[in-house]
Amino acid sequence: MEKTFKFAGVSTRAGVCKARFANDQMRVKVLAKTGSSDIDLIELKEPMTKADAIAFLLSINFDNGNATVRAALEEGLEKRTPAVKAVKAKTATKAKVPAKKGPSMDAIRAKAAATKAVPKSTVSKAAIVAQMEDAPY
């Protein structure tokens, strides 16, 4: 389930205009404190996902002819549209996973040879059991 928001709009920070989302009007103060300017958030008629909120803002002509605001909203919509994400995911190249480094064949052979070199015990199981039975408890 996608997160929904009650407020949507735009703000400009460091000369870049972006779509912004919030669940209360206090987000305006936070944006102002972090250096945003031209903050314009409106309350949506109902809680919406980010993509739905941007589509709603575009449908009500939120930009009022401002090309920068319109471009920010369209960019935000492209970023959140599932069809665009699927195309980008298919064209993305997979990172090469480095091969796991395990023991070398020489190390495996040396270990096998060392196991064969260890003499087996000459004491029988019966002798061990007999010693255990005679042990005081």
N, CA, C and O atoms as a GROMACS GRO file, in nm:
protein
  548
    1MET      N    1   0.083  -0.117   0.000
    1MET     CA    2   0.000   0.000   0.000
    1MET      C    3   0.088   0.125   0.000
    1MET      O    4   0.181   0.137   0.080
    2GLU      N    5   0.058   0.215  -0.091
    2GLU     CA    6   0.136   0.337  -0.102
    2GLU      C    7   0.092   0.440   0.001
    2GLU      O    8  -0.024   0.444   0.040
    3LYS      N    9   0.186   0.521   0.043
    3LYS     CA   10   0.159   0.625   0.140
    3LYS      C   11   0.076   0.736   0.075
    3LYS      O   12   0.096   0.768  -0.043
    4THR      N   13  -0.015   0.794   0.151
    4THR     CA   14  -0.098   0.902   0.099
    4THR      C   15  -0.067   1.032   0.173
    4THR      O   16  -0.017   1.032   0.286
    5PHE      N   17  -0.099   1.143   0.106
    5PHE     CA   18  -0.069   1.276   0.160
    5PHE      C   19  -0.191   1.365   0.149
    5PHE      O   20  -0.273   1.350   0.058
    6LYS      N   21  -0.203   1.460   0.244
    6LYS     CA   22  -0.317   1.553   0.246
    6LYS      C   23  -0.283   1.685   0.179
    6LYS      O   24  -0.374   1.756   0.136
    7PHE      N   25  -0.155   1.719   0.169
    7PHE     CA   26  -0.111   1.845   0.109
    7PHE      C   27  -0.012   1.816  -0.002
    7PHE      O   28   0.067   1.721   0.007
    8ALA      N   29  -0.014   1.896  -0.107
    8ALA     CA   30   0.081   1.882  -0.217
    8ALA      C   31   0.107   2.018  -0.277
    8ALA      O   32   0.024   2.109  -0.265
    9GLY      N   33   0.221   2.032  -0.340
    9GLY     CA   34   0.256   2.158  -0.403
    9GLY      C   35   0.399   2.156  -0.450
    9GLY      O   36   0.453   2.050  -0.482
   10VAL      N   37   0.462   2.273  -0.455
   10VAL     CA   38   0.600   2.286  -0.502
   10VAL      C   39   0.676   2.381  -0.410
   10VAL      O   40   0.617   2.460  -0.337
   11SER      N   41   0.809   2.370  -0.416
   11SER     CA   42   0.897   2.466  -0.351
   11SER      C   43   1.028   2.469  -0.428
   11SER      O   44   1.060   2.376  -0.502
   12THR      N   45   1.102   2.576  -0.408
   12THR     CA   46   1.230   2.593  -0.477
   12THR      C   47   1.340   2.595  -0.373
   12THR      O   48   1.334   2.671  -0.277
   13ARG      N   49   1.441   2.511  -0.393
   13ARG     CA   50   1.558   2.508  -0.304
   13ARG      C   51   1.682   2.505  -0.392
   13ARG      O   52   1.693   2.420  -0.480
   14ALA      N   53   1.773   2.595  -0.369
   14ALA     CA   54   1.898   2.605  -0.445
   14ALA      C   55   1.869   2.618  -0.594
   14ALA      O   56   1.941   2.562  -0.677
   15GLY      N   57   1.764   2.692  -0.629
   15GLY     CA   58   1.731   2.716  -0.768
   15GLY      C   59   1.659   2.604  -0.839
   15GLY      O   60   1.629   2.614  -0.958
   16VAL      N   61   1.629   2.494  -0.766
   16VAL     CA   62   1.561   2.379  -0.826
   16VAL      C   63   1.420   2.370  -0.770
   16VAL      O   64   1.401   2.363  -0.648
   17CYS      N   65   1.322   2.370  -0.858
   17CYS     CA   66   1.182   2.360  -0.818
   17CYS      C   67   1.142   2.213  -0.817
   17CYS      O   68   1.166   2.141  -0.914
   18LYS      N   69   1.081   2.168  -0.707
   18LYS     CA   70   1.042   2.028  -0.693
   18LYS      C   71   0.901   2.018  -0.637
   18LYS      O   72   0.852   2.108  -0.568
   19ALA      N   73   0.837   1.905  -0.667
   19ALA     CA   74   0.707   1.874  -0.608
   19ALA      C   75   0.730   1.835  -0.463
   19ALA      O   76   0.825   1.764  -0.431
   20ARG      N   77   0.642   1.881  -0.374
   20ARG     CA   78   0.653   1.851  -0.231
   20ARG      C   79   0.520   1.796  -0.180
   20ARG      O   80   0.414   1.828  -0.234
   21PHE      N   81   0.528   1.713  -0.076
   21PHE     CA   82   0.410   1.647  -0.021
   21PHE      C   83   0.416   1.654   0.131
   21PHE      O   84   0.524   1.656   0.190
   22ALA      N   85   0.298   1.657   0.195
   22ALA     CA   86   0.294   1.665   0.341
   22ALA      C   87   0.160   1.614   0.392
   22ALA      O   88   0.064   1.601   0.316
   23ASN      N   89   0.156   1.586   0.521
   23ASN     CA   90   0.031   1.546   0.585
   23ASN      C   91  -0.024   1.654   0.678
   23ASN      O   92  -0.133   1.639   0.732
   24ASP      N   93   0.053   1.762   0.696
   24ASP     CA   94   0.000   1.876   0.771
   24ASP      C   95   0.064   2.005   0.720
   24ASP      O   96   0.165   2.002   0.650
   25GLN      N   97   0.005   2.116   0.756
   25GLN     CA   98   0.048   2.246   0.706
   25GLN      C   99   0.184   2.287   0.766
   25GLN      O  100   0.248   2.377   0.713
   26MET      N  101   0.227   2.222   0.873
   26MET     CA  102   0.353   2.256   0.938
   26MET      C  103   0.474   2.227   0.849
   26MET      O  104   0.584   2.276   0.876
   27ARG      N  105   0.456   2.151   0.745
   27ARG     CA  106   0.565   2.120   0.652
   27ARG      C  107   0.620   2.248   0.590
   27ARG      O  108   0.737   2.254   0.553
   28VAL      N  109   0.537   2.350   0.578
   28VAL     CA  110   0.581   2.477   0.522
   28VAL      C  111   0.694   2.536   0.606
   28VAL      O  112   0.792   2.587   0.552
   29LYS      N  113   0.681   2.529   0.738
   29LYS     CA  114   0.786   2.580   0.827
   29LYS      C  115   0.916   2.503   0.809
   29LYS      O  116   1.024   2.562   0.806
   30VAL      N  117   0.905   2.371   0.798
   30VAL     CA  118   1.024   2.287   0.781
   30VAL      C  119   1.093   2.321   0.649
   30VAL      O  120   1.215   2.334   0.645
   31LEU      N  121   1.016   2.334   0.543
   31LEU     CA  122   1.074   2.369   0.413
   31LEU      C  123   1.142   2.506   0.419
   31LEU      O  124   1.250   2.524   0.362
   32ALA      N  125   1.081   2.601   0.487
   32ALA     CA  126   1.140   2.734   0.500
   32ALA      C  127   1.270   2.730   0.579
   32ALA      O  128   1.366   2.799   0.544
   33LYS      N  129   1.273   2.650   0.687
   33LYS     CA  130   1.394   2.639   0.769
   33LYS      C  131   1.509   2.577   0.692
   33LYS      O  132   1.625   2.611   0.715
   34THR      N  133   1.479   2.485   0.601
   34THR     CA  134   1.584   2.416   0.526
   34THR      C  135   1.627   2.491   0.401
   34THR      O  136   1.704   2.438   0.321
   35GLY      N  137   1.578   2.613   0.384
   35GLY     CA  138   1.627   2.696   0.275
   35GLY      C  139   1.539   2.699   0.152
   35GLY      O  140   1.581   2.753   0.050
   36SER      N  141   1.421   2.645   0.157
   36SER     CA  142   1.331   2.650   0.042
   36SER      C  143   1.265   2.786   0.033
   36SER      O  144   1.243   2.855   0.133
   37SER      N  145   1.234   2.825  -0.089
   37SER     CA  146   1.160   2.949  -0.112
   37SER      C  147   1.047   2.920  -0.209
   37SER      O  148   1.038   2.809  -0.262
   38ASP      N  149   0.964   3.017  -0.233
   38ASP     CA  150   0.849   3.000  -0.324
   38ASP      C  151   0.769   2.874  -0.288
   38ASP      O  152   0.735   2.794  -0.376
   39ILE      N  153   0.741   2.856  -0.160
   39ILE     CA  154   0.669   2.739  -0.112
   39ILE      C  155   0.520   2.759  -0.137
   39ILE      O  156   0.462   2.858  -0.094
   40ASP      N  157   0.460   2.665  -0.207
   40ASP     CA  158   0.318   2.674  -0.239
   40ASP      C  159   0.256   2.535  -0.224
   40ASP      O  160   0.262   2.453  -0.315
   41LEU      N  161   0.194   2.509  -0.108
   41LEU     CA  162   0.127   2.383  -0.081
   41LEU      C  163  -0.023   2.408  -0.068
   41LEU      O  164  -0.064   2.508  -0.009
   42ILE      N  165  -0.104   2.318  -0.122
   42ILE     CA  166  -0.249   2.329  -0.106
   42ILE      C  167  -0.302   2.202  -0.043
   42ILE      O  168  -0.241   2.095  -0.053
   43GLU      N  169  -0.415   2.214   0.023
   43GLU     CA  170  -0.478   2.098   0.083
   43GLU      C  171  -0.557   2.025  -0.025
   43GLU      O  172  -0.635   2.086  -0.098
   44LEU      N  173  -0.536   1.894  -0.035
   44LEU     CA  174  -0.605   1.813  -0.134
   44LEU      C  175  -0.745   1.779  -0.086
   44LEU      O  176  -0.771   1.780   0.034
   45LYS      N  177  -0.836   1.750  -0.178
   45LYS     CA  178  -0.974   1.720  -0.139
   45LYS      C  179  -0.985   1.589  -0.062
   45LYS      O  180  -1.079   1.570   0.015
   46GLU      N  181  -0.890   1.499  -0.083
   46GLU     CA  182  -0.883   1.372  -0.010
   46GLU      C  183  -0.737   1.326  -0.011
   46GLU      O  184  -0.662   1.368  -0.098
   47PRO      N  185  -0.695   1.241   0.083
   47PRO     CA  186  -0.557   1.192   0.081
   47PRO      C  187  -0.527   1.118  -0.049
   47PRO      O  188  -0.607   1.036  -0.095
   48MET      N  189  -0.411   1.147  -0.108
   48MET     CA  190  -0.374   1.090  -0.237
   48MET      C  191  -0.229   1.043  -0.234
   48MET      O  192  -0.149   1.088  -0.152
   49THR      N  193  -0.198   0.951  -0.325
   49THR     CA  194  -0.058   0.910  -0.342
   49THR      C  195   0.014   1.024  -0.413
   49THR      O  196  -0.050   1.118  -0.461
   50LYS      N  197   0.145   1.016  -0.420
   50LYS     CA  198   0.222   1.122  -0.484
   50LYS      C  199   0.184   1.138  -0.631
   50LYS      O  200   0.165   1.250  -0.678
   51ALA      N  201   0.175   1.026  -0.703
   51ALA     CA  202   0.141   1.034  -0.846
   51ALA      C  203   0.001   1.093  -0.865
   51ALA      O  204  -0.019   1.177  -0.953
   52ASP      N  205  -0.095   1.050  -0.785
   52ASP     CA  206  -0.231   1.102  -0.796
   52ASP      C  207  -0.236   1.251  -0.761
   52ASP      O  208  -0.308   1.328  -0.825
   53ALA      N  209  -0.159   1.291  -0.661
   53ALA     CA  210  -0.158   1.432  -0.620
   53ALA      C  211  -0.101   1.520  -0.731
   53ALA      O  212  -0.154   1.628  -0.758
   54ILE      N  213   0.007   1.474  -0.794
   54ILE     CA  214   0.066   1.553  -0.903
   54ILE      C  215  -0.031   1.561  -1.020
   54ILE      O  216  -0.048   1.667  -1.080
   55ALA      N  217  -0.095   1.448  -1.053
   55ALA     CA  218  -0.193   1.449  -1.162
   55ALA      C  219  -0.308   1.546  -1.130
   55ALA      O  220  -0.357   1.615  -1.220
   56PHE      N  221  -0.350   1.550  -1.005
   56PHE     CA  222  -0.456   1.642  -0.964
   56PHE      C  223  -0.409   1.787  -0.980
   56PHE      O  224  -0.483   1.871  -1.032
   57LEU      N  225  -0.286   1.816  -0.936
   57LEU     CA  226  -0.233   1.952  -0.948
   57LEU      C  227  -0.225   1.996  -1.094
   57LEU      O  228  -0.256   2.111  -1.127
   58LEU      N  229  -0.185   1.906  -1.180
   58LEU     CA  230  -0.180   1.938  -1.322
   58LEU      C  231  -0.319   1.960  -1.379
   58LEU      O  232  -0.339   2.047  -1.464
   59SER      N  233  -0.417   1.881  -1.332
   59SER     CA  234  -0.554   1.893  -1.385
   59SER      C  235  -0.621   2.024  -1.345
   59SER      O  236  -0.708   2.074  -1.418
   60ILE      N  237  -0.583   2.080  -1.230
   60ILE     CA  238  -0.645   2.206  -1.187
   60ILE      C  239  -0.563   2.327  -1.229
   60ILE      O  240  -0.589   2.439  -1.185
   61ASN      N  241  -0.462   2.305  -1.315
   61ASN     CA  242  -0.377   2.413  -1.364
   61ASN      C  243  -0.309   2.486  -1.248
   61ASN      O  244  -0.312   2.609  -1.240
   62PHE      N  245  -0.249   2.409  -1.159
   62PHE     CA  246  -0.183   2.461  -1.039
   62PHE      C  247  -0.069   2.557  -1.075
   62PHE      O  248  -0.040   2.649  -0.999
   63ASP      N  249  -0.005   2.535  -1.188
   63ASP     CA  250   0.113   2.615  -1.226
   63ASP      C  251   0.079   2.758  -1.268
   63ASP      O  252   0.167   2.843  -1.269
   64ASN      N  253  -0.047   2.786  -1.304
   64ASN     CA  254  -0.090   2.920  -1.347
   64ASN      C  255   0.000   2.977  -1.457
   64ASN      O  256   0.029   3.097  -1.458
   65GLY      N  257   0.043   2.892  -1.549
   65GLY     CA  258   0.126   2.937  -1.660
   65GLY      C  259   0.274   2.946  -1.629
   65GLY      O  260   0.352   2.983  -1.717
   66ASN      N  261   0.316   2.915  -1.507
   66ASN     CA  262   0.458   2.919  -1.471
   66ASN      C  263   0.526   2.794  -1.525
   66ASN      O  264   0.496   2.683  -1.480
   67ALA      N  265   0.616   2.810  -1.621
   67ALA     CA  266   0.682   2.698  -1.688
   67ALA      C  267   0.769   2.617  -1.592
   67ALA      O  268   0.778   2.495  -1.604
   68THR      N  269   0.833   2.684  -1.496
   68THR     CA  270   0.920   2.616  -1.400
   68THR      C  271   0.838   2.522  -1.312
   68THR      O  272   0.877   2.407  -1.290
   69VAL      N  273   0.725   2.570  -1.263
   69VAL     CA  274   0.638   2.487  -1.177
   69VAL      C  275   0.583   2.370  -1.257
   69VAL      O  276   0.580   2.257  -1.209
   70ARG      N  277   0.538   2.398  -1.380
   70ARG     CA  278   0.483   2.291  -1.465
   70ARG      C  279   0.588   2.184  -1.493
   70ARG      O  280   0.558   2.065  -1.488
   71ALA      N  281   0.711   2.225  -1.522
   71ALA     CA  282   0.819   2.130  -1.549
   71ALA      C  283   0.848   2.045  -1.426
   71ALA      O  284   0.872   1.925  -1.437
   72ALA      N  285   0.846   2.108  -1.306
   72ALA     CA  286   0.871   2.033  -1.182
   72ALA      C  287   0.762   1.930  -1.159
   72ALA      O  288   0.790   1.817  -1.119
   73LEU      N  289   0.637   1.967  -1.185
   73LEU     CA  290   0.526   1.872  -1.167
   73LEU      C  291   0.534   1.758  -1.268
   73LEU      O  292   0.513   1.642  -1.233
   74GLU      N  293   0.563   1.792  -1.393
   74GLU     CA  294   0.573   1.687  -1.495
   74GLU      C  295   0.689   1.592  -1.466
   74GLU      O  296   0.678   1.471  -1.487
   75GLU      N  297   0.801   1.648  -1.419
   75GLU     CA  298   0.915   1.564  -1.382
   75GLU      C  299   0.879   1.471  -1.266
   75GLU      O  300   0.915   1.353  -1.265
   76GLY      N  301   0.807   1.525  -1.168
   76GLY     CA  302   0.764   1.444  -1.054
   76GLY      C  303   0.668   1.334  -1.097
   76GLY      O  304   0.673   1.224  -1.043
   77LEU      N  305   0.582   1.363  -1.193
   77LEU     CA  306   0.488   1.263  -1.243
   77LEU      C  307   0.561   1.154  -1.320
   77LEU      O  308   0.530   1.036  -1.305
   78GLU      N  309   0.658   1.192  -1.403
   78GLU     CA  310   0.737   1.093  -1.477
   78GLU      C  311   0.810   1.000  -1.381
   78GLU      O  312   0.817   0.879  -1.403
   79LYS      N  313   0.864   1.058  -1.276
   79LYS     CA  314   0.941   0.982  -1.177
   79LYS      C  315   0.854   0.878  -1.106
   79LYS      O  316   0.903   0.772  -1.066
   80ARG      N  317   0.725   0.907  -1.091
   80ARG     CA  318   0.637   0.821  -1.013
   80ARG      C  319   0.539   0.739  -1.097
   80ARG      O  320   0.455   0.668  -1.041
   81THR      N  321   0.549   0.746  -1.229
   81THR     CA  322   0.459   0.670  -1.314
   81THR      C  323   0.513   0.529  -1.330
   81THR      O  324   0.629   0.512  -1.367
   82PRO      N  325   0.432   0.425  -1.303
   82PRO     CA  326   0.479   0.287  -1.311
   82PRO      C  327   0.533   0.248  -1.448
   82PRO      O  328   0.632   0.174  -1.454
   83ALA      N  329   0.474   0.293  -1.556
   83ALA     CA  330   0.520   0.255  -1.690
   83ALA      C  331   0.661   0.304  -1.715
   83ALA      O  332   0.742   0.233  -1.775
   84VAL      N  333   0.692   0.423  -1.670
   84VAL     CA  334   0.826   0.478  -1.688
   84VAL      C  335   0.926   0.402  -1.603
   84VAL      O  336   1.037   0.375  -1.648
   85LYS      N  337   0.887   0.366  -1.481
   85LYS     CA  338   0.977   0.289  -1.394
   85LYS      C  339   1.010   0.154  -1.455
   85LYS      O  340   1.124   0.110  -1.448
   86ALA      N  341   0.910   0.087  -1.516
   86ALA     CA  342   0.932  -0.045  -1.574
   86ALA      C  343   1.030  -0.036  -1.690
   86ALA      O  344   1.116  -0.123  -1.704
   87VAL      N  345   1.018   0.065  -1.774
   87VAL     CA  346   1.109   0.082  -1.887
   87VAL      C  347   1.250   0.108  -1.838
   87VAL      O  348   1.346   0.052  -1.890
   88LYS      N  349   1.263   0.194  -1.736
   88LYS     CA  350   1.395   0.223  -1.682
   88LYS      C  351   1.457   0.099  -1.618
   88LYS      O  352   1.578   0.077  -1.630
   89ALA      N  353   1.376   0.018  -1.552
   89ALA     CA  354   1.428  -0.103  -1.487
   89ALA      C  355   1.480  -0.202  -1.590
   89ALA      O  356   1.580  -0.269  -1.567
   90LYS      N  357   1.411  -0.213  -1.704
   90LYS     CA  358   1.454  -0.306  -1.808
   90LYS      C  359   1.583  -0.261  -1.874
   90LYS      O  360   1.666  -0.345  -1.910
   91THR      N  361   1.602  -0.132  -1.890
   91THR     CA  362   1.721  -0.081  -1.958
   91THR      C  363   1.841  -0.069  -1.865
   91THR      O  364   1.953  -0.051  -1.912
   92ALA      N  365   1.820  -0.077  -1.736
   92ALA     CA  366   1.930  -0.066  -1.642
   92ALA      C  367   2.021  -0.188  -1.654
   92ALA      O  368   1.974  -0.300  -1.671
   93THR      N  369   2.150  -0.164  -1.644
   93THR     CA  370   2.246  -0.274  -1.652
   93THR      C  371   2.268  -0.332  -1.514
   93THR      O  372   2.268  -0.260  -1.414
   94LYS      N  373   2.286  -0.459  -1.510
   94LYS     CA  374   2.310  -0.526  -1.382
   94LYS      C  375   2.457  -0.513  -1.346
   94LYS      O  376   2.545  -0.523  -1.431
   95ALA      N  377   2.481  -0.490  -1.219
   95ALA     CA  378   2.618  -0.480  -1.171
   95ALA      C  379   2.676  -0.621  -1.162
   95ALA      O  380   2.608  -0.716  -1.124
   96LYS      N  381   2.802  -0.632  -1.197
   96LYS     CA  382   2.867  -0.762  -1.189
   96LYS      C  383   2.897  -0.796  -1.043
   96LYS      O  384   2.950  -0.714  -0.968
   97VAL      N  385   2.862  -0.916  -1.007
   97VAL     CA  386   2.886  -0.962  -0.871
   97VAL      C  387   3.021  -1.032  -0.870
   97VAL      O  388   3.043  -1.124  -0.948
   98PRO      N  389   3.112  -0.988  -0.783
   98PRO     CA  390   3.242  -1.054  -0.779
   98PRO      C  391   3.228  -1.199  -0.734
   98PRO      O  392   3.144  -1.232  -0.650
   99ALA      N  393   3.312  -1.284  -0.792
   99ALA     CA  394   3.308  -1.426  -0.759
   99ALA      C  395   3.351  -1.446  -0.614
   99ALA      O  396   3.440  -1.377  -0.564
  100LYS      N  397   3.286  -1.541  -0.549
  100LYS     CA  398   3.322  -1.571  -0.411
  100LYS      C  399   3.457  -1.641  -0.410
  100LYS      O  400   3.483  -1.731  -0.491
  101LYS      N  401   3.540  -1.599  -0.320
  101LYS     CA  402   3.672  -1.661  -0.310
  101LYS      C  403   3.668  -1.764  -0.199
  101LYS      O  404   3.652  -1.731  -0.081
  102GLY      N  405   3.682  -1.885  -0.237
  102GLY     CA  406   3.683  -1.994  -0.141
  102GLY      C  407   3.822  -2.055  -0.137
  102GLY      O  408   3.917  -1.998  -0.190
  103PRO      N  409   3.833  -2.170  -0.075
  103PRO     CA  410   3.965  -2.234  -0.069
  103PRO      C  411   4.006  -2.281  -0.209
  103PRO      O  412   3.923  -2.320  -0.291
  104SER      N  413   4.136  -2.276  -0.235
  104SER     CA  414   4.187  -2.320  -0.364
  104SER      C  415   4.191  -2.473  -0.367
  104SER      O  416   4.180  -2.538  -0.263
  105MET      N  417   4.206  -2.527  -0.485
  105MET     CA  418   4.212  -2.673  -0.500
  105MET      C  419   4.334  -2.728  -0.427
  105MET      O  420   4.329  -2.839  -0.372
  106ASP      N  421   4.444  -2.654  -0.426
  106ASP     CA  422   4.564  -2.699  -0.355
  106ASP      C  423   4.536  -2.710  -0.204
  106ASP      O  424   4.583  -2.803  -0.139
  107ALA      N  425   4.460  -2.615  -0.150
  107ALA     CA  426   4.427  -2.619  -0.008
  107ALA      C  427   4.337  -2.738   0.024
  107ALA      O  428   4.352  -2.802   0.128
  108ILE      N  429   4.243  -2.767  -0.066
  108ILE     CA  430   4.154  -2.882  -0.046
  108ILE      C  431   4.233  -3.012  -0.050
  108ILE      O  432   4.211  -3.101   0.032
  109ARG      N  433   4.324  -3.024  -0.147
  109ARG     CA  434   4.407  -3.146  -0.158
  109ARG      C  435   4.496  -3.163  -0.035
  109ARG      O  436   4.514  -3.274   0.014
  110ALA      N  437   4.551  -3.053   0.015
  110ALA     CA  438   4.638  -3.061   0.133
  110ALA      C  439   4.558  -3.105   0.255
  110ALA      O  440   4.608  -3.183   0.337
  111LYS      N  441   4.436  -3.056   0.267
  111LYS     CA  442   4.353  -3.095   0.380
  111LYS      C  443   4.316  -3.243   0.372
  111LYS      O  444   4.317  -3.314   0.472
  112ALA      N  445   4.284  -3.288   0.251
  112ALA     CA  446   4.251  -3.430   0.232
  112ALA      C  447   4.370  -3.519   0.264
  112ALA      O  448   4.354  -3.624   0.327
  113ALA      N  449   4.490  -3.479   0.222
  113ALA     CA  450   4.611  -3.557   0.249
  113ALA      C  451   4.640  -3.560   0.399
  113ALA      O  452   4.685  -3.662   0.451
  114ALA      N  453   4.615  -3.449   0.469
  114ALA     CA  454   4.641  -3.444   0.612
  114ALA      C  455   4.544  -3.535   0.687
  114ALA      O  456   4.582  -3.595   0.788
  115THR      N  457   4.420  -3.546   0.640
  115THR     CA  458   4.323  -3.633   0.706
  115THR      C  459   4.362  -3.779   0.687
  115THR      O  460   4.344  -3.860   0.778
  116LYS      N  461   4.414  -3.813   0.572
  116LYS     CA  462   4.455  -3.952   0.546
  116LYS      C  463   4.577  -3.988   0.628
  116LYS      O  464   4.594  -4.104   0.664
  117ALA      N  465   4.663  -3.891   0.658
  117ALA     CA  466   4.787  -3.917   0.730
  117ALA      C  467   4.765  -3.942   0.878
  117ALA      O  468   4.851  -4.001   0.943
  118VAL      N  469   4.655  -3.899   0.934
  118VAL     CA  470   4.629  -3.917   1.077
  118VAL      C  471   4.595  -4.064   1.102
  118VAL      O  472   4.500  -4.116   1.043
  119PRO      N  473   4.671  -4.131   1.190
  119PRO     CA  474   4.643  -4.272   1.216
  119PRO      C  475   4.512  -4.288   1.292
  119PRO      O  476   4.477  -4.207   1.377
  120LYS      N  477   4.443  -4.396   1.260
  120LYS     CA  478   4.319  -4.425   1.331
  120LYS      C  479   4.353  -4.481   1.468
  120LYS      O  480   4.461  -4.536   1.490
  121SER      N  481   4.261  -4.467   1.558
  121SER     CA  482   4.280  -4.514   1.694
  121SER      C  483   4.289  -4.667   1.694
  121SER      O  484   4.214  -4.734   1.623
  122THR      N  485   4.381  -4.722   1.774
  122THR     CA  486   4.396  -4.867   1.784
  122THR      C  487   4.311  -4.925   1.895
  122THR      O  488   4.301  -5.046   1.910
  123VAL      N  489   4.250  -4.838   1.973
  123VAL     CA  490   4.165  -4.884   2.082
  123VAL      C  491   4.027  -4.913   2.024
  123VAL      O  492   3.971  -4.831   1.951
  124SER      N  493   3.973  -5.028   2.057
  124SER     CA  494   3.843  -5.065   2.005
  124SER      C  495   3.731  -4.997   2.085
  124SER      O  496   3.752  -4.950   2.196
  125LYS      N  497   3.615  -4.993   2.026
  125LYS     CA  498   3.501  -4.934   2.094
  125LYS      C  499   3.464  -5.014   2.218
  125LYS      O  500   3.421  -4.958   2.319
  126ALA      N  501   3.481  -5.143   2.211
  126ALA     CA  502   3.448  -5.229   2.325
  126ALA      C  503   3.537  -5.196   2.445
  126ALA      O  504   3.490  -5.198   2.559
  127ALA      N  505   3.665  -5.167   2.419
  127ALA     CA  506   3.757  -5.134   2.527
  127ALA      C  507   3.718  -5.001   2.591
  127ALA      O  508   3.728  -4.984   2.712
  128ILE      N  509   3.676  -4.908   2.509
  128ILE     CA  510   3.635  -4.776   2.560
  128ILE      C  511   3.511  -4.791   2.647
  128ILE      O  512   3.502  -4.731   2.754
  129VAL      N  513   3.414  -4.871   2.599
  129VAL     CA  514   3.291  -4.892   2.674
  129VAL      C  515   3.322  -4.962   2.807
  129VAL      O  516   3.264  -4.927   2.910
  130ALA      N  517   3.414  -5.061   2.806
  130ALA     CA  518   3.450  -5.133   2.927
  130ALA      C  519   3.515  -5.039   3.030
  130ALA      O  520   3.490  -5.051   3.150
  131GLN      N  521   3.598  -4.946   2.982
  131GLN     CA  522   3.661  -4.850   3.073
  131GLN      C  523   3.555  -4.756   3.133
  131GLN      O  524   3.564  -4.718   3.249
  132MET      N  525   3.455  -4.720   3.052
  132MET     CA  526   3.352  -4.631   3.101
  132MET      C  527   3.267  -4.699   3.207
  132MET      O  528   3.222  -4.634   3.301
  133GLU      N  529   3.245  -4.830   3.193
  133GLU     CA  530   3.161  -4.902   3.288
  133GLU      C  531   3.233  -4.916   3.422
  133GLU      O  532   3.168  -4.918   3.527
  134ASP      N  533   3.366  -4.926   3.420
  134ASP     CA  534   3.441  -4.943   3.543
  134ASP      C  535   3.467  -4.812   3.615
  134ASP      O  536   3.513  -4.812   3.729
  135ALA      N  537   3.439  -4.701   3.550
  135ALA     CA  538   3.466  -4.571   3.610
  135ALA      C  539   3.374  -4.547   3.728
  135ALA      O  540   3.254  -4.575   3.720
  136PRO      N  541   3.429  -4.494   3.839
  136PRO     CA  542   3.345  -4.467   3.956
  136PRO      C  543   3.259  -4.343   3.932
  136PRO      O  544   3.306  -4.246   3.872
  137TYR      N  545   3.135  -4.345   3.977
  137TYR     CA  546   3.044  -4.231   3.962
  137TYR      C  547   3.006  -4.177   4.094
  137TYR      O  548   2.930  -4.080   4.101
   0.00000   0.00000   0.00000
